[in-house]
Amino acid sequence: METQVISERIGLVTSPQPSAGLITEALEASASSQRRRWLFRGMRLMCASGLLWAAALLAQKQLTVVSSDQACLNGPITALRSPIAGVLQLEFVEPGMPVCAGATLFRVDNPRFGNVEAMAQLNWLEELVDRLRMETAEAELRYATQEELFKHQEALFKEKLIPRLEYLTEEAKVALCRITLHNRKDQLRAAQTRSREIERQLALQKQAVTTMPFDGVVWSVRAQTGSEVGGQETVLYILDPKRVWVDAFVHEKHAHKFQVGTPVIVRAMDSEETWPGRVESIRAGAGRVDFEQLVAVPAGDLTRRRVAVRIKLESPTPFTAREFFGMGRSVKVTLPGHE
């Protein structure tokens, strides 16, 4: 009966008495099929165990790791504005270009300058200087003459040829001439100083040159050479690479673990490179309190129930000027021992 069942399974029922070879092949095929089933069953068990192990590790990491929800490299952006209105002459600068402190960035020329009030004040000061110069010369002559007369009166007084009252009168005249001369000289110096200041102001209104205030990189260029710019109009934005920090936002439940001075580890999202840092400041109310400022990455689209933590880096980032020193790159901030 068993031989007939095996023969029916392999579709070889051709006679009521099958041969011994066919029976042997059927038994071998059944044993091989059973081994394959056990093999696949073991592989499925291994895969399931691996998935459970990975899920357990992920759950443990989520429960124990203290890190930021959002974080990015940030830094201040400085706006360089045109001091006067006129035609812009921009040096060759482009975004990502490093510039040394003191280098000329742009010049503004105003050939149509005509400040009537300043010119009238300058003309009046020039006339005042001329008049004070003449009065000073007269005071010097009067003082020299009076001093010679006083020497003569002093000699006569010593010989007792004139009374003491006349001597004191001549001495007072000399002192008065001396005081008048000093006053005229002070007035002349003040008028000349004011005249030179007005001349410098007029020169600055005709042409102004703007230089780089510190070693940095050009963030963006807002105007082109030959364009008309107005007074206090922004021409360039520049970035200071020495003032790079990390703005991190952590959940309020982890706020007590981030104190001022706490060491942290900053890691770039696109690499395994890390940099040490320390918590510099902590600000609550992210998403509720508007504390934006002129920075590379404003904090306007943050989720609520987050604490804003500013991290001061203790080592420079590997990014170059052409990469804007990594401004805006996403990073991960983690407490040491929780990586």
C-alpha positions in Angstrom: 0.0 0.0 0.0 2.8 2.4 0.9 4.6 1.7 -2.4 1.4 2.5 -4.3 0.9 5.9 -2.6 4.5 6.9 -3.4 4.1 5.9 -7.0 0.9 8.0 -7.3 2.6 11.1 -5.9 5.2 11.0 -8.7 2.7 10.2 -11.4 4.4 7.0 -12.3 1.5 4.5 -11.7 1.8 2.5 -14.9 1.3 -1.0 -13.5 0.1 -2.5 -10.2 3.7 -3.7 -9.5 6.2 -0.8 -9.8 9.9 -1.5 -10.1 12.4 -1.2 -7.2 14.3 1.7 -8.9 11.3 3.9 -9.1 10.6 3.3 -5.4 14.2 4.2 -4.4 14.1 7.5 -6.4 10.8 8.5 -4.8 12.2 7.9 -1.3 15.3 10.0 -2.1 13.2 12.9 -3.5 11.0 12.9 -0.4 14.1 13.1 1.9 15.6 15.9 -0.1 12.4 17.9 0.0 12.2 17.6 3.8 15.8 18.8 4.2 15.0 21.9 2.1 12.0 22.7 4.2 14.1 22.6 7.4 16.7 24.8 5.8 14.3 27.5 4.7 12.6 27.3 8.1 15.9 27.9 9.9 16.7 30.9 7.6 13.3 32.4 8.3 13.9 32.0 12.1 17.3 33.7 11.7 15.9 36.7 9.8 13.1 37.1 12.4 15.7 37.0 15.2 17.8 39.6 13.4 14.8 42.0 12.9 13.9 41.6 16.6 17.5 42.4 17.7 17.6 45.5 15.4 14.3 46.7 16.8 15.5 46.2 20.3 18.7 48.2 19.6 16.7 51.0 17.9 14.3 51.2 20.9 17.2 51.3 23.3 18.9 54.1 21.4 15.7 56.1 21.2 15.2 55.7 25.0 18.8 56.4 26.1 20.4 58.8 23.5 20.2 62.5 24.4 20.7 64.5 21.2 19.2 67.4 19.3 16.1 67.2 17.2 17.4 69.9 14.8 20.8 71.6 14.6 22.8 73.5 12.1 26.0 75.5 11.7 25.3 79.3 12.0 27.1 82.6 12.0 26.5 86.3 11.8 26.0 88.1 8.5 27.3 91.7 8.3 25.7 94.1 5.8 28.1 96.6 4.2 26.1 99.7 3.0 26.9 102.6 0.7 27.9 105.7 2.8 26.6 108.1 0.2 24.4 108.1 -2.9 26.2 107.8 -6.3 27.6 105.5 -8.9 29.0 102.2 -7.6 32.5 101.0 -8.5 32.7 97.4 -7.2 36.0 95.5 -6.9 36.1 91.9 -8.2 34.2 90.0 -5.5 31.9 87.0 -5.7 30.1 84.8 -3.2 32.5 82.5 -1.4 35.5 84.7 -2.1 37.8 85.2 1.0 38.8 88.8 1.6 41.5 90.1 4.0 40.8 92.9 6.5 41.5 96.4 5.0 41.1 95.3 1.4 39.0 97.8 -0.7 35.6 96.4 -1.6 33.8 99.2 -3.4 33.9 102.9 -4.1 31.0 105.3 -4.6 31.4 108.5 -6.7 29.0 111.3 -6.6 30.0 113.8 -9.4 26.7 115.8 -9.0 27.3 116.6 -5.4 26.2 120.1 -4.5 25.5 120.6 -0.8 24.7 124.4 -0.8 24.5 124.6 3.0 27.9 122.9 3.6 29.5 125.0 0.9 28.1 128.2 2.4 29.4 127.1 5.8 32.8 126.4 4.4 32.9 129.8 2.7 31.9 131.5 5.9 34.6 129.7 7.8 37.3 130.6 5.2 36.3 134.3 5.6 36.4 133.9 9.4 39.9 132.4 9.2 41.2 135.2 7.0 39.7 137.8 9.4 41.1 136.1 12.5 44.5 135.8 10.8 44.6 139.6 10.3 43.4 140.3 13.8 46.1 137.9 15.2 48.8 139.7 13.2 47.5 143.1 14.6 47.5 141.7 18.1 51.0 140.4 17.8 52.2 143.9 16.5 50.4 145.7 19.3 51.8 143.3 21.9 55.3 143.7 20.6 55.0 147.5 20.6 53.5 147.6 24.1 56.2 145.3 25.4 58.9 147.7 24.1 57.2 150.7 25.7 56.9 148.8 29.0 60.6 148.0 29.0 61.3 151.7 28.6 58.8 152.6 31.4 60.4 149.9 33.6 63.8 151.5 33.1 62.5 154.9 34.0 60.7 153.5 37.1 63.9 151.9 38.3 65.6 155.3 38.1 62.6 156.8 39.9 61.8 159.1 37.1 58.1 158.1 36.8 55.6 157.4 39.6 54.6 153.8 40.5 51.0 154.3 39.3 52.2 155.1 35.7 54.4 152.0 35.8 51.5 149.7 36.9 49.3 151.2 34.2 51.9 150.3 31.5 52.3 146.8 33.0 48.5 146.2 32.8 48.5 147.3 29.1 51.1 144.7 28.3 49.2 142.0 30.1 46.0 142.9 28.3 47.7 142.8 24.9 49.2 139.4 25.8 45.7 138.0 26.7 44.2 139.4 23.6 46.9 137.8 21.4 46.4 134.4 23.0 42.7 134.6 22.5 43.1 135.5 18.9 45.4 132.6 18.3 43.0 130.2 20.0 40.1 131.5 17.9 42.2 131.1 14.7 43.2 127.5 15.5 39.6 126.6 16.2 38.4 128.1 13.0 41.1 126.4 11.0 40.3 123.0 12.6 36.6 123.5 11.8 37.4 124.5 8.2 39.5 121.4 7.7 36.7 119.2 9.1 34.1 120.7 6.7 36.5 120.1 3.8 36.9 116.5 4.8 33.1 116.1 5.1 32.7 117.6 1.6 35.3 115.3 0.2 33.5 112.3 1.7 30.2 113.4 0.2 31.9 113.4 -3.2 33.6 110.0 -3.0 33.5 107.2 -0.4 35.6 104.1 -0.2 34.5 101.0 1.8 37.1 98.4 3.0 36.8 95.0 4.6 36.3 95.4 8.4 37.8 91.9 9.2 39.1 88.7 7.6 36.0 87.0 6.1 34.2 85.7 3.1 31.7 87.3 0.8 28.2 85.9 1.5 26.3 87.7 -1.3 26.5 90.6 -3.7 23.5 92.9 -3.9 24.6 95.4 -6.5 26.8 95.6 -9.7 29.4 98.0 -10.9 28.0 101.1 -12.6 24.6 100.9 -10.9 23.2 103.8 -9.0 23.0 103.3 -5.2 21.4 105.3 -2.5 22.7 106.3 0.8 22.7 103.4 3.3 21.8 100.9 0.6 23.2 97.4 1.1 25.9 96.5 -1.4 27.5 93.3 0.2 26.9 90.8 2.9 30.0 89.3 4.5 30.5 86.4 6.9 33.0 86.2 9.8 34.4 82.7 10.0 35.8 83.2 13.4 32.3 83.5 14.9 30.8 80.2 13.8 28.5 78.4 16.2 25.8 75.7 16.3 22.1 76.4 16.9 20.6 73.2 18.3 17.0 72.6 19.3 16.3 69.9 21.9 13.1 68.6 23.4 12.0 70.3 26.6 12.3 66.9 28.5 16.1 67.0 27.9 16.5 70.7 28.9 17.9 69.9 32.4 20.8 67.9 30.8 22.0 70.9 28.8 23.5 73.4 31.1 25.8 76.4 30.3 29.3 75.0 30.0 28.2 71.4 29.3 30.6 69.6 26.8 28.9 68.3 23.7 29.8 66.5 20.5 28.9 67.9 17.1 28.7 65.6 14.2 28.0 66.4 10.5 25.0 64.6 9.1 26.8 63.7 5.9 30.0 62.4 7.5 31.3 60.7 10.6 33.6 63.7 11.5 33.0 65.2 14.9 34.0 68.5 16.7 34.0 69.2 20.4 31.9 72.1 21.7 30.3 73.6 24.8 26.9 75.0 25.6 27.2 78.8 25.5 23.6 79.8 26.1 20.1 78.3 26.5 16.9 80.0 25.4 13.4 78.6 26.0 10.3 79.3 24.0 11.5 78.4 20.5 8.6 78.8 18.2 6.8 81.1 20.6 9.3 83.8 21.2 10.7 85.7 18.3 14.4 86.1 18.9 15.7 86.1 15.3 18.6 88.3 14.3 20.8 88.9 11.2 22.3 85.4 11.0 22.9 82.9 8.2 20.1 80.6 9.3 17.1 82.3 10.9 15.1 80.3 13.5 11.6 81.1 12.1 10.2 77.6 11.3 10.9 75.8 14.5 8.5 73.4 16.1 7.1 74.2 19.5 8.1 72.6 22.8 11.8 72.9 21.9 14.7 74.6 23.8 17.2 76.6 21.7 20.8 75.8 22.7 23.7 77.7 21.3 27.0 75.7 21.0 30.4 77.3 20.9 32.8 75.1 18.9 36.2 74.4 20.4 37.8 73.5 17.1 37.4 74.9 13.6 35.2 73.1 11.1 36.8 71.5 8.0 34.7 73.5 5.6 36.4 76.0 3.3 35.5 79.6 2.3 34.0 78.3 -1.0 31.7 76.1 1.2 30.9 79.2 3.3 32.5 77.4 6.2 29.5 75.1 6.4 26.9 77.7 7.2 23.5 76.1 7.2 24.7 72.5 7.2 22.7 70.2 9.3 24.6 68.6 12.3 23.8 66.5 15.3 24.5 67.6 18.8 24.9 64.8 21.4 26.0 64.6 25.0 29.2 62.6 25.6 28.5 59.0 26.6 25.2 59.1 24.6 26.5 58.6 21.1 
